[in-house]
């Protein structure tokens, strides 16, 4: 572990904590941070939240929790190779999706639209809010929750977008209501730089979902990688890749990128048939791709900076252009065959309507808020603050609990009553 490379400011917590009992197991500050996230209720709820398709749709596909565990493993290994603290980076990976609402990015867009008057909604900003307020463990001298009271370095590593909202629909990492703790966390940091641990977490997330979404799609029968041998099929996939991720890249560059991945010995040469041998082959290509991407970054970092340990703000992660293209190609394949399917688009439309109705029902009938959120609602000083509480409540729900609450609150005429003024 590289604890000695992180100073007292990095280990500081918003609310100082006394040492643990002398008979308790000795743990370093960043180990304690990791344990707090692992044991958080928000972490457990990820098991019932959508990754790409709903958690109940198939026994094989990832949910938000299994995805987060895979991101954490990739992030920890890469951090160790780069000399960053593995516990800090792993904790950031475990926490990175805590703010996601029911139904994944689809739900995120709905809540953003419905919260324009109180600062919008963004999953990463919601993660900061959970870690510093909603997931209560520690309280300050005034009796306010400071969430899990993580160390400054860990909390900073959890912040993928360390800036306020710039425009509707853009990524950001903090709501106006949470600027106090955000300012404390960013003390001594100039501008909008991200620490290297946050950059490693972000890359691990990209690597995991680019590879694993394809794997899930192959097993589900939505993706057959051998179809990409057909030039017309590739052109359609490359158009989706441009529409979703790389608007200016040409077909020739994407063809070359695919050929580079196909040159791997483990790349599938036959369609997936569900056999153990076929599943093993798929696992091998998954493993090889993750190793390929992380290895290329390690080499690029050593070439750019030499043989150093990379901690906090000592470097910026170097991702070779070819690696970025390969990740985008995999994401484009998943987008084309899975995200754009007619069945999924129809389900997403139903989900958007459900969440919209649920937000308005809770705003009109706040007595149905959970106890912690009901307390926040009573303390709200204006309509914007009250709206934020309702958004917090809905964002905390799993897919199943959102469906259940909607069925309970939106099946009677009372759900159409006027919202709080």
C-alpha positions as CSV (number, residue, x, y, z in Angstrom):
1,X,0.0,0.0,0.0
2,X,1.2,3.6,-0.7
3,X,-0.4,5.3,2.4
4,X,2.8,7.2,3.0
5,X,2.4,9.0,-0.3
6,X,-0.8,10.6,0.8
7,X,-0.5,13.6,3.2
8,X,-2.7,14.5,6.1
9,X,-4.9,16.7,3.9
10,X,-5.7,13.7,1.7
11,X,-6.7,11.7,4.8
12,X,-8.7,14.4,6.4
13,X,-12.5,13.9,7.0
14,X,-15.0,16.7,7.1
15,X,-15.9,15.7,10.6
16,X,-12.9,14.6,12.6
17,X,-13.3,11.1,14.0
18,X,-11.7,9.7,17.2
19,X,-9.4,6.7,16.8
20,X,-11.0,3.3,17.0
21,X,-10.8,1.2,20.2
22,X,-7.4,-0.3,20.8
23,X,-8.9,-3.8,20.6
24,X,-10.5,-3.2,17.2
25,X,-8.7,-4.4,14.0
26,X,-6.2,-1.8,12.8
27,X,-7.3,-0.3,9.5
28,X,-5.8,2.6,7.6
29,X,-8.1,5.5,6.6
30,X,-8.6,4.5,3.0
31,X,-9.4,0.9,4.1
32,X,-12.1,2.3,6.3
33,X,-13.5,4.3,3.4
34,X,-13.8,1.2,1.3
35,X,-15.6,-0.7,4.1
36,X,-18.1,2.2,4.4
37,X,-19.0,2.1,0.8
38,X,-19.2,-1.7,0.7
39,X,-21.6,-1.8,3.7
40,X,-23.8,1.2,2.5
41,X,-27.5,0.5,1.8
42,X,-27.0,2.4,-1.5
43,X,-24.5,-0.2,-2.6
44,X,-27.0,-3.1,-1.9
45,X,-29.7,-1.3,-3.9
46,X,-27.5,-1.5,-7.0
47,X,-28.2,-5.2,-7.3
48,X,-31.8,-4.3,-8.4
49,X,-31.0,-1.5,-10.7
50,X,-30.7,-1.6,-14.5
51,X,-27.3,-1.7,-16.2
52,X,-28.4,-2.1,-19.8
53,X,-31.4,-4.4,-19.5
54,X,-33.5,-4.9,-16.3
55,X,-32.1,-7.1,-13.6
56,X,-35.0,-9.5,-13.8
57,X,-34.7,-10.1,-17.6
58,X,-32.0,-12.8,-17.5
59,X,-29.8,-14.6,-15.0
60,X,-26.6,-13.8,-16.9
61,X,-26.7,-10.1,-17.6
62,X,-25.1,-7.5,-15.4
63,X,-26.9,-5.3,-12.9
64,X,-25.4,-2.1,-11.5
65,X,-23.9,-4.0,-8.5
66,X,-22.1,-6.7,-10.5
67,X,-20.9,-4.0,-13.0
68,X,-19.5,-1.9,-10.1
69,X,-17.7,-5.0,-8.7
70,X,-16.1,-5.6,-12.1
71,X,-15.1,-2.0,-12.5
72,X,-13.6,-2.1,-9.0
73,X,-11.5,-5.1,-9.9
74,X,-10.2,-3.5,-13.0
75,X,-9.6,-0.2,-11.2
76,X,-7.8,-1.8,-8.3
77,X,-5.4,-3.8,-10.6
78,X,-4.6,-0.8,-12.8
79,X,-4.1,1.5,-9.7
80,X,-1.7,-1.0,-8.2
81,X,0.3,-1.2,-11.5
82,X,0.5,2.6,-11.6
83,X,1.4,3.1,-8.0
84,X,-1.8,4.7,-7.0
85,X,-3.5,3.6,-3.8
86,X,-5.7,0.5,-4.6
87,X,-8.2,1.1,-1.8
88,X,-8.9,4.7,-2.9
89,X,-9.4,3.7,-6.5
90,X,-11.4,0.6,-5.7
91,X,-13.7,2.6,-3.4
92,X,-14.3,5.2,-6.2
93,X,-15.2,2.4,-8.6
94,X,-17.5,0.7,-6.0
95,X,-19.2,4.1,-5.5
96,X,-19.3,5.4,-9.1
97,X,-22.8,4.3,-9.9
98,X,-24.5,4.8,-6.5
99,X,-26.3,7.9,-7.8
100,X,-28.0,6.1,-10.7
101,X,-31.8,6.1,-10.4
102,X,-34.1,3.3,-11.5
103,X,-33.9,2.2,-15.1
104,X,-30.4,3.4,-15.7
105,X,-29.6,6.4,-18.0
106,X,-33.2,6.4,-19.1
107,X,-34.3,7.2,-15.6
108,X,-31.5,9.8,-15.3
109,X,-32.8,11.7,-18.2
110,X,-36.4,11.8,-16.8
111,X,-35.3,13.0,-13.4
112,X,-33.1,15.7,-15.0
113,X,-36.1,17.0,-17.0
114,X,-38.3,17.0,-13.9
115,X,-35.7,18.8,-11.7
116,X,-34.8,21.8,-14.0
117,X,-36.0,24.2,-11.3
118,X,-33.7,22.9,-8.6
119,X,-30.5,22.3,-10.4
120,X,-31.2,19.3,-12.6
121,X,-30.2,15.7,-12.1
122,X,-27.0,13.9,-12.9
123,X,-26.0,10.4,-11.6
124,X,-22.5,11.6,-10.6
125,X,-23.8,14.6,-8.7
126,X,-26.2,12.3,-7.0
127,X,-23.4,10.0,-6.0
128,X,-21.6,12.9,-4.3
129,X,-24.9,13.7,-2.5
130,X,-25.3,10.1,-1.3
131,X,-21.8,9.9,0.0
132,X,-21.9,13.3,1.8
133,X,-25.5,13.5,2.9
134,X,-28.1,10.9,2.2
135,X,-26.2,7.7,3.3
136,X,-26.1,8.7,6.9
137,X,-23.3,7.5,9.2
138,X,-21.8,10.7,10.7
139,X,-23.3,14.0,11.8
140,X,-21.7,17.4,12.3
141,X,-21.8,19.7,15.3
142,X,-25.1,21.3,14.1
143,X,-26.8,17.9,13.7
144,X,-26.6,17.7,9.9
145,X,-25.7,14.5,8.1
146,X,-22.3,14.4,6.4
147,X,-23.0,11.0,4.9
148,X,-20.2,8.4,5.1
149,X,-17.7,11.1,6.1
150,X,-15.1,9.7,3.7
151,X,-11.5,11.1,3.5
152,X,-10.8,13.9,1.1
153,X,-8.7,11.8,-1.2
154,X,-11.4,9.1,-1.5
155,X,-14.2,11.5,-2.0
156,X,-12.2,13.4,-4.7
157,X,-11.5,10.1,-6.5
158,X,-15.3,9.4,-6.6
159,X,-15.9,12.7,-8.4
160,X,-15.8,12.0,-12.1
161,X,-16.9,15.5,-13.1
162,X,-15.6,18.0,-10.6
163,X,-17.7,21.0,-11.8
164,X,-21.1,22.5,-11.6
165,X,-23.8,22.2,-14.3
166,X,-23.0,24.1,-17.5
167,X,-26.0,23.4,-19.6
168,X,-29.0,21.1,-19.6
169,X,-28.1,17.5,-20.6
170,X,-24.4,17.9,-19.8
171,X,-22.4,15.9,-17.3
172,X,-21.6,17.5,-13.9
173,X,-20.6,16.5,-10.4
174,X,-22.3,18.7,-7.9
175,X,-25.6,20.4,-7.2
176,X,-25.7,23.9,-5.8
177,X,-27.1,22.5,-2.6
178,X,-23.9,20.5,-2.1
179,X,-21.3,23.1,-2.9
180,X,-20.2,23.4,0.8
181,X,-18.7,19.9,1.0
182,X,-17.6,20.1,-2.6
183,X,-15.5,23.2,-1.9
184,X,-14.0,21.5,1.2
185,X,-13.2,18.4,-0.9
186,X,-11.5,20.5,-3.6
187,X,-9.5,22.6,-1.2
188,X,-6.1,23.5,-2.7
189,X,-7.0,22.2,-6.2
190,X,-6.9,24.6,-9.1
191,X,-9.5,24.5,-11.8
192,X,-11.4,21.4,-12.8
193,X,-8.5,18.9,-12.8
194,X,-9.3,15.3,-11.9
195,X,-7.0,13.3,-9.6
196,X,-5.4,10.3,-11.2
197,X,-7.4,8.0,-9.1
198,X,-10.7,9.4,-10.5
199,X,-9.3,9.1,-14.0
200,X,-8.4,5.4,-13.4
201,X,-11.9,4.8,-12.1
202,X,-13.4,6.5,-15.2
203,X,-11.3,4.4,-17.5
204,X,-12.1,1.2,-15.7
205,X,-15.8,2.0,-16.0
206,X,-15.4,2.5,-19.8
207,X,-13.4,-0.7,-20.2
208,X,-15.8,-2.7,-18.1
209,X,-19.0,-1.7,-19.8
210,X,-17.6,-1.7,-23.3
211,X,-16.5,-5.3,-23.0
212,X,-19.2,-6.6,-20.8
213,X,-22.1,-5.1,-22.6
214,X,-20.9,-6.9,-25.7
215,X,-20.5,-10.1,-23.7
216,X,-24.0,-9.9,-22.3
217,X,-25.4,-9.2,-25.8
218,X,-23.6,-12.2,-27.2
219,X,-25.0,-14.5,-24.6
220,X,-28.5,-13.1,-24.9
221,X,-28.4,-13.7,-28.6
222,X,-28.6,-10.0,-29.6
223,X,-25.0,-9.8,-30.9
224,X,-23.2,-12.2,-33.2
225,X,-19.7,-10.9,-33.8
226,X,-19.2,-13.0,-36.9
227,X,-21.9,-10.8,-38.6
228,X,-19.3,-8.0,-38.7
229,X,-17.5,-9.9,-41.5
230,X,-20.2,-8.5,-43.8
231,X,-19.3,-5.0,-45.1
232,X,-22.9,-3.8,-45.2
233,X,-23.4,-4.9,-41.6
234,X,-20.3,-3.1,-40.5
235,X,-21.4,0.1,-42.2
236,X,-24.7,0.1,-40.2
237,X,-22.8,-0.5,-37.0
238,X,-20.3,2.2,-37.7
239,X,-23.1,4.7,-38.3
240,X,-24.5,3.9,-34.9
241,X,-20.9,4.3,-33.5
242,X,-20.8,7.8,-35.0
243,X,-24.3,8.7,-33.9
244,X,-23.6,7.7,-30.3
245,X,-19.9,8.2,-29.7
246,X,-17.5,9.3,-32.4
247,X,-19.2,11.7,-34.9
248,X,-16.2,12.4,-37.1
249,X,-14.5,9.0,-37.4
250,X,-14.5,7.4,-40.8
251,X,-15.4,3.8,-41.8
252,X,-11.9,3.0,-42.8
253,X,-10.5,3.9,-39.3
254,X,-13.2,1.8,-37.6
255,X,-12.6,-1.1,-40.0
256,X,-8.9,-1.0,-39.1
257,X,-9.7,-0.8,-35.4
258,X,-11.9,-3.9,-35.6
259,X,-9.2,-5.8,-37.5
260,X,-6.7,-5.0,-34.8
261,X,-9.0,-6.6,-32.2
262,X,-9.9,-9.5,-34.5
263,X,-6.2,-10.3,-34.7
264,X,-6.3,-11.5,-31.1
265,X,-6.1,-15.2,-31.0
266,X,-9.1,-15.4,-28.7
267,X,-11.4,-13.4,-31.0
268,X,-14.5,-15.6,-31.8
269,X,-14.4,-17.2,-35.2
270,X,-17.8,-18.9,-34.9
271,X,-21.2,-17.9,-33.6
272,X,-21.9,-18.3,-29.9
273,X,-23.9,-21.6,-29.3
274,X,-24.4,-21.7,-25.5
275,X,-22.0,-24.6,-25.0
276,X,-19.4,-24.5,-22.2
277,X,-16.6,-24.3,-24.7
278,X,-18.3,-21.4,-26.4
279,X,-18.8,-19.6,-23.1
280,X,-15.2,-20.2,-22.2
281,X,-14.1,-18.7,-25.5
282,X,-16.2,-15.7,-24.8
283,X,-14.7,-15.3,-21.4
284,X,-11.2,-15.5,-22.9
285,X,-11.8,-12.7,-25.4
286,X,-13.3,-10.6,-22.6
287,X,-10.2,-11.1,-20.4
288,X,-7.9,-10.5,-23.3
289,X,-9.6,-7.2,-24.2
290,X,-9.5,-5.9,-20.6
291,X,-5.8,-6.8,-20.4
292,X,-5.1,-5.2,-23.8
293,X,-6.7,-1.9,-22.8
294,X,-5.2,-1.7,-19.4
295,X,-1.8,-2.8,-20.6
296,X,-1.7,-0.1,-23.3
297,X,-2.4,2.6,-20.7
298,X,0.3,1.3,-18.4
299,X,2.8,1.4,-21.2
300,X,1.7,4.9,-22.3
301,X,2.0,6.2,-18.7
302,X,5.6,4.8,-18.4
303,X,6.5,6.3,-21.7
304,X,5.1,9.7,-20.9
305,X,6.2,10.0,-17.3
306,X,8.8,7.3,-16.6
307,X,8.8,4.8,-13.8
308,X,6.9,6.7,-11.1
309,X,4.0,6.2,-8.7
310,X,1.1,8.2,-9.8
311,X,-1.0,9.7,-7.0
312,X,-3.5,12.5,-6.7
313,X,-2.4,15.3,-9.0
314,X,1.0,14.1,-10.0
315,X,-0.1,13.0,-13.6
316,X,-2.9,12.7,-16.1
317,X,-3.9,9.3,-17.4
318,X,-2.6,8.7,-20.9
319,X,-5.0,6.7,-23.1
320,X,-3.6,5.8,-26.5
321,X,-5.8,6.9,-29.4
322,X,-6.0,3.3,-30.7
323,X,-7.2,2.1,-27.3
324,X,-9.9,4.8,-27.2
325,X,-11.1,3.8,-30.6
326,X,-11.3,0.1,-29.7
327,X,-13.4,0.9,-26.6
328,X,-15.7,3.0,-28.7
329,X,-16.1,0.3,-31.4
330,X,-17.2,-2.2,-28.7
331,X,-19.6,0.4,-27.3
332,X,-20.9,1.1,-30.8
333,X,-21.5,-2.7,-31.4
334,X,-23.5,-2.9,-28.1
335,X,-25.5,0.3,-28.9
336,X,-26.4,-1.0,-32.4
337,X,-27.6,-4.4,-31.5
338,X,-28.9,-3.9,-27.9
339,X,-29.6,-0.3,-27.0
340,X,-31.5,0.4,-30.3
341,X,-33.6,-2.7,-30.3
342,X,-37.4,-2.0,-30.7
343,X,-38.2,-4.0,-27.6
344,X,-35.8,-2.0,-25.5
345,X,-37.0,1.3,-26.9
346,X,-40.6,0.5,-26.1
347,X,-39.7,-0.5,-22.5
348,X,-37.8,2.7,-22.1
349,X,-40.8,4.8,-23.1
350,X,-42.9,3.0,-20.5
351,X,-40.2,3.6,-17.8
352,X,-40.1,7.3,-18.6
353,X,-43.9,7.7,-18.2
354,X,-43.8,5.7,-14.9
355,X,-41.1,7.8,-13.3
356,X,-42.7,11.0,-14.4
357,X,-46.0,10.0,-12.8
358,X,-44.3,8.8,-9.7
359,X,-42.4,12.1,-9.1
360,X,-45.6,14.1,-9.5
361,X,-47.6,11.7,-7.2
362,X,-45.0,12.1,-4.4
363,X,-44.8,15.8,-4.8
364,X,-48.6,16.0,-4.4
365,X,-48.6,13.4,-1.5
366,X,-45.4,13.8,0.4
367,X,-46.8,11.7,3.3
368,X,-45.8,8.7,1.2
369,X,-42.1,9.6,1.3
370,X,-39.8,7.3,3.3
371,X,-39.2,8.6,6.8
372,X,-35.7,10.1,6.1
373,X,-37.0,11.9,3.0
374,X,-40.2,13.0,4.8
375,X,-38.0,14.7,7.4
376,X,-36.0,16.4,4.6
377,X,-39.3,17.5,3.0
378,X,-40.5,19.1,6.2
379,X,-37.3,21.0,6.5
380,X,-37.4,22.3,2.9
381,X,-37.5,26.1,2.8
382,X,-38.9,26.5,-0.7
383,X,-40.4,24.7,-3.6
384,X,-37.0,23.9,-5.2
385,X,-35.7,22.3,-2.0
386,X,-38.9,20.3,-1.7
387,X,-38.6,19.1,-5.3
388,X,-35.1,18.0,-4.7
389,X,-36.2,15.8,-1.8
390,X,-38.8,14.1,-4.0
391,X,-36.1,13.6,-6.7
392,X,-33.8,12.1,-4.0
393,X,-36.5,9.7,-3.0
394,X,-37.3,8.5,-6.5
395,X,-33.6,8.2,-7.4
396,X,-33.0,6.0,-4.4
397,X,-35.5,3.4,-5.6
398,X,-34.7,0.2,-7.3
399,X,-36.4,-0.8,-10.5
400,X,-38.8,-3.1,-8.6
401,X,-39.5,-0.6,-5.8
402,X,-40.3,2.1,-8.4
403,X,-42.8,-0.2,-10.1
404,X,-44.3,-1.1,-6.7
405,X,-44.6,2.5,-5.5
406,X,-46.1,3.6,-8.8
407,X,-48.7,0.9,-8.6
408,X,-49.6,2.0,-5.1
409,X,-49.7,5.7,-5.6
410,X,-50.7,6.2,-9.2
411,X,-53.7,3.9,-9.6
412,X,-56.2,6.2,-7.9
413,X,-57.6,9.6,-8.9
414,X,-55.9,11.2,-5.9
415,X,-52.5,10.9,-7.7
416,X,-53.6,13.7,-10.0
417,X,-54.0,16.3,-7.1
418,X,-52.1,19.5,-7.2
419,X,-48.5,19.3,-6.1
420,X,-47.2,21.2,-3.2
421,X,-47.0,25.0,-3.8
